[in-house]
Amino acid sequence: MQIDQFRHEDLDAFLTLAGEEGWICDRWEFEFLLNTFPGGCLVAREGDIPVGFATSIKYGKSGWIGNLIVRGDCRGRGIGTALMKQTLAALADAGTETVWLTASRAGKPIYEALGFAAMDVIHRWVGEGTGGMAPCREPIPRSEILALDRDGWGDRRDAIIDAVADRGRLFTTRGAFLFSQPCAGGVQLGPWGGTDDGALLLLDDALAETEAGGRVFLDVPIRNTGQTSLLLGKGFSIRGSTLLMCRGAAPAYAPERVFALASMGSLG
């Protein structure tokens, strides 16, 4: 086995594996990752055949590891651990101080052995659009969106905010923002951040701008306690959970300001 850089021509092999796992991920994410932080996106190969993948992204002083996957018939041979160690090394070389990821409960011991600790639980919520037209609300500038996102995660994440802004629909009001973006099988809400008074208003706006009956997905930290009753009241249900884990310097994480992640686990 050898580990080298994830290349654009590897995308089809990765997406096949991801589909077998039931992951919600789109090609645009990998184009973004490979263009933004290529040194942290890796492939394990046996000969010319990809058998495992890991991706990562660096923001300010933090990084995010996503999409660690090993072909089913190759598991249990240390390939995932080798990919993780090399990805962590790439992030460290780039100057990251904190590394995030989401993990299944089965994967928790593996990540703990690498120095990760659980910070939160992320619930995958699924609901439906209502159709219609959202009301006009107060626009806010890019600088305020970046500041609100930083209030939640403790870091500047310009790269992902700008990438989503180029492909999604933005809803804002004073003290809050929400992006709605197309994803495989429907619409994903996130990143979504701000304060309760503003942020909770924006859910109705995003659902109204989504086709009635269209599937809506979002990943939400359970430590944002205001979300559960709100989403249940809108007919959403929980379809899965992961652990939010981090490694390194303690982050200035404020879950009450994080209403949904920017991706389905791959980008934070």
C-alpha positions as CSV (number, residue, x, y, z in Angstrom):
1,M,0.0,0.0,0.0
2,Q,1.1,3.6,-0.7
3,I,-0.5,6.9,0.2
4,D,-0.4,9.8,-2.2
5,Q,-2.4,12.8,-3.2
6,F,-6.1,12.6,-4.0
7,R,-6.4,13.5,-7.7
8,H,-9.4,14.7,-9.7
9,E,-9.5,11.4,-11.6
10,D,-10.0,9.6,-8.2
11,L,-13.4,11.3,-7.7
12,D,-15.5,8.6,-9.4
13,A,-14.0,5.8,-7.3
14,F,-14.5,7.9,-4.1
15,L,-18.2,8.7,-4.9
16,T,-18.9,5.0,-5.6
17,L,-17.6,4.1,-2.1
18,A,-19.5,7.0,-0.5
19,G,-22.7,5.9,-2.3
20,E,-22.3,2.4,-0.9
21,E,-22.1,4.0,2.6
22,G,-25.2,6.1,2.1
23,W,-23.3,9.3,2.4
24,I,-24.8,12.6,1.2
25,C,-22.0,14.3,-0.7
26,D,-21.6,16.1,-4.0
27,R,-18.8,16.4,-6.5
28,W,-18.5,20.1,-5.9
29,E,-17.2,19.5,-2.3
30,F,-14.3,17.5,-3.6
31,E,-13.5,20.0,-6.3
32,F,-13.5,22.7,-3.6
33,L,-11.3,20.6,-1.3
34,L,-8.8,19.6,-4.0
35,N,-8.5,23.2,-5.1
36,T,-8.2,24.7,-1.6
37,F,-6.1,22.2,0.4
38,P,-4.8,19.5,-2.0
39,G,-1.9,18.5,0.3
40,G,-4.5,17.3,2.9
41,C,-6.6,15.2,0.6
42,L,-5.1,11.7,0.3
43,V,-5.6,8.3,-1.3
44,A,-4.3,4.9,-0.2
45,R,-3.6,2.7,-3.2
46,E,-2.7,-0.9,-3.8
47,G,-1.0,-0.8,-7.1
48,D,-3.1,1.6,-9.2
49,I,-6.3,0.8,-7.3
50,P,-7.7,3.3,-4.7
51,V,-8.7,1.5,-1.5
52,G,-9.1,4.4,0.9
53,F,-9.6,8.1,1.0
54,A,-9.3,11.0,3.5
55,T,-10.0,14.7,2.9
56,S,-9.3,17.8,4.9
57,I,-9.5,21.6,4.8
58,K,-7.6,24.3,6.6
59,Y,-9.4,27.5,7.7
60,G,-7.6,30.0,9.9
61,K,-5.9,28.2,12.8
62,S,-8.2,25.2,12.6
63,G,-8.8,22.3,10.2
64,W,-11.5,19.8,9.4
65,I,-11.1,16.1,8.4
66,G,-13.9,14.6,6.5
67,N,-14.6,11.7,4.2
68,L,-12.3,9.1,5.7
69,I,-13.4,5.9,4.0
70,V,-11.8,2.5,3.3
71,R,-13.1,-0.1,0.9
72,G,-15.0,-2.7,2.8
73,D,-12.8,-5.7,1.9
74,C,-9.7,-3.8,2.9
75,R,-10.8,-2.7,6.4
76,G,-9.0,-3.9,9.6
77,R,-5.5,-3.5,8.1
78,G,-4.6,-0.1,9.4
79,I,-5.3,1.8,6.2
80,G,-7.7,4.3,7.9
81,T,-5.2,5.0,10.7
82,A,-2.4,5.5,8.2
83,L,-4.5,7.9,6.2
84,M,-5.5,9.8,9.4
85,K,-1.9,10.1,10.6
86,Q,-0.7,11.5,7.3
87,T,-3.7,13.9,7.1
88,L,-3.0,15.2,10.6
89,A,0.6,15.7,9.6
90,A,-0.4,17.8,6.6
91,L,-2.7,19.9,8.7
92,A,0.0,20.4,11.4
93,D,2.5,21.4,8.7
94,A,0.0,24.0,7.5
95,G,-0.1,25.5,11.0
96,T,-3.4,24.3,12.3
97,E,-3.9,24.3,16.1
98,T,-7.3,22.6,16.3
99,V,-8.6,19.8,14.1
100,W,-12.3,18.9,13.9
101,L,-14.2,15.8,12.6
102,T,-17.4,14.0,13.0
103,A,-17.3,10.3,14.0
104,S,-19.6,7.4,14.4
105,R,-19.8,6.0,17.9
106,A,-18.0,2.9,16.6
107,G,-15.2,5.1,15.4
108,K,-14.9,7.0,18.6
109,P,-12.1,4.8,20.2
110,I,-10.1,5.0,17.0
111,Y,-10.1,8.8,17.1
112,E,-9.6,9.0,20.8
113,A,-6.4,7.0,20.3
114,L,-5.2,9.8,18.0
115,G,-5.9,12.5,20.6
116,F,-9.5,13.5,19.7
117,A,-12.1,14.3,22.3
118,A,-15.9,14.5,22.0
119,M,-17.2,18.0,22.0
120,D,-20.9,17.6,21.0
121,V,-23.3,15.3,19.2
122,I,-24.5,16.2,15.7
123,H,-28.0,15.1,14.7
124,R,-29.0,14.7,11.1
125,W,-32.4,16.1,10.6
126,V,-34.6,15.6,7.6
127,G,-37.8,17.5,6.7
128,E,-39.6,19.0,3.8
129,G,-39.9,22.3,2.0
130,T,-43.2,24.2,2.2
131,G,-43.0,26.2,-1.0
132,G,-44.0,29.8,-1.4
133,M,-42.0,33.0,-1.1
134,A,-39.9,34.2,1.8
135,P,-40.4,37.7,3.2
136,C,-37.8,40.4,2.6
137,R,-35.6,40.8,5.7
138,E,-32.7,43.0,6.5
139,P,-29.5,42.2,4.5
140,I,-26.2,42.0,6.3
141,P,-22.7,42.4,4.7
142,R,-20.2,39.6,4.2
143,S,-18.1,40.9,7.0
144,E,-21.0,40.3,9.5
145,I,-21.6,36.8,8.2
146,L,-18.0,35.9,8.7
147,A,-18.0,37.4,12.2
148,L,-21.2,35.5,13.1
149,D,-19.7,32.3,11.8
150,R,-16.5,33.0,13.8
151,D,-18.6,33.5,16.9
152,G,-19.8,29.9,16.7
153,W,-16.6,28.1,15.6
154,G,-13.9,30.4,17.1
155,D,-12.1,30.8,13.7
156,R,-12.3,32.6,10.4
157,R,-13.8,30.3,7.7
158,D,-13.8,32.6,4.7
159,A,-13.2,29.8,2.3
160,I,-16.3,27.7,3.0
161,I,-18.5,30.8,3.4
162,D,-17.5,32.1,0.1
163,A,-17.8,28.7,-1.6
164,V,-21.3,28.2,-0.4
165,A,-22.3,31.8,-1.2
166,D,-21.3,31.1,-4.9
167,R,-23.7,28.1,-5.1
168,G,-26.4,28.6,-2.6
169,R,-29.2,30.9,-1.5
170,L,-28.5,33.3,1.4
171,F,-31.1,34.4,4.0
172,T,-30.3,37.1,6.5
173,T,-31.7,39.2,9.2
174,R,-30.1,41.3,11.9
175,G,-27.7,39.0,13.9
176,A,-28.2,35.9,11.8
177,F,-27.6,34.2,8.4
178,L,-28.6,30.9,6.8
179,F,-27.5,29.3,3.5
180,S,-29.6,26.9,1.5
181,Q,-27.7,24.9,-1.0
182,P,-28.6,22.1,-3.4
183,C,-27.4,18.6,-2.4
184,A,-27.9,15.1,-3.6
185,G,-31.5,14.3,-3.2
186,G,-32.7,17.7,-2.1
187,V,-31.6,20.8,-0.3
188,Q,-29.2,21.2,2.6
189,L,-29.5,24.0,5.1
190,G,-26.2,25.3,6.4
191,P,-24.0,27.0,7.4
192,W,-26.5,28.6,9.7
193,G,-25.4,30.8,12.5
194,G,-26.2,33.8,14.7
195,T,-28.3,34.5,17.8
196,D,-31.6,32.9,18.7
197,D,-33.8,36.0,18.0
198,G,-32.6,36.3,14.4
199,A,-31.6,32.8,13.4
200,L,-34.8,31.0,14.2
201,L,-36.8,33.3,11.9
202,L,-34.8,32.2,8.9
203,L,-35.9,28.6,8.9
204,D,-39.4,29.5,7.7
205,D,-37.8,31.6,4.9
206,A,-35.6,28.8,3.7
207,L,-38.4,26.2,3.8
208,A,-40.7,28.6,1.9
209,E,-38.1,29.0,-0.9
210,T,-37.8,25.2,-1.1
211,E,-40.2,23.2,-3.3
212,A,-43.2,22.0,-1.3
213,G,-42.4,18.4,-0.4
214,G,-38.8,18.6,-1.4
215,R,-36.4,17.0,1.0
216,V,-34.4,19.2,3.4
217,F,-31.3,18.1,5.3
218,L,-29.3,19.7,8.0
219,D,-26.7,18.7,10.6
220,V,-27.3,20.3,14.0
221,P,-25.3,20.2,17.3
222,I,-27.5,19.1,20.2
223,R,-25.9,21.6,22.5
224,N,-27.8,24.3,20.5
225,T,-30.9,23.4,22.6
226,G,-33.3,25.7,20.9
227,Q,-33.2,23.7,17.7
228,T,-34.9,20.5,18.8
229,S,-38.3,21.9,19.6
230,L,-38.2,24.2,16.6
231,L,-37.4,21.4,14.1
232,L,-39.9,19.0,15.6
233,G,-42.5,21.7,15.3
234,K,-41.7,22.0,11.6
235,G,-42.1,18.2,11.0
236,F,-38.4,17.3,10.9
237,S,-37.2,14.0,12.3
238,I,-33.7,12.7,13.3
239,R,-32.3,10.2,10.9
240,G,-28.8,9.7,12.4
241,S,-26.2,11.0,14.8
242,T,-22.4,11.5,14.9
243,L,-20.0,12.7,17.5
244,L,-18.3,16.1,17.0
245,M,-14.7,15.7,18.1
246,C,-11.6,17.8,18.1
247,R,-7.9,17.6,18.8
248,G,-5.3,20.1,19.8
249,A,-5.9,23.6,21.2
250,A,-9.2,24.0,22.9
251,P,-11.5,25.9,20.4
252,A,-13.7,28.8,21.3
253,Y,-16.7,26.8,20.3
254,A,-20.1,28.3,21.1
255,P,-22.8,25.8,20.0
256,E,-25.6,28.2,20.9
257,R,-24.4,30.2,17.8
258,V,-24.2,27.2,15.5
259,F,-27.6,26.2,14.1
260,A,-26.4,23.9,11.3
261,L,-23.0,22.8,9.8
262,A,-21.8,23.9,6.4
263,S,-21.9,20.4,5.0
264,M,-23.0,16.8,5.7
265,G,-19.8,16.1,7.7
266,S,-17.0,16.9,5.2
267,L,-16.4,20.6,5.7
268,G,-17.5,21.7,9.1
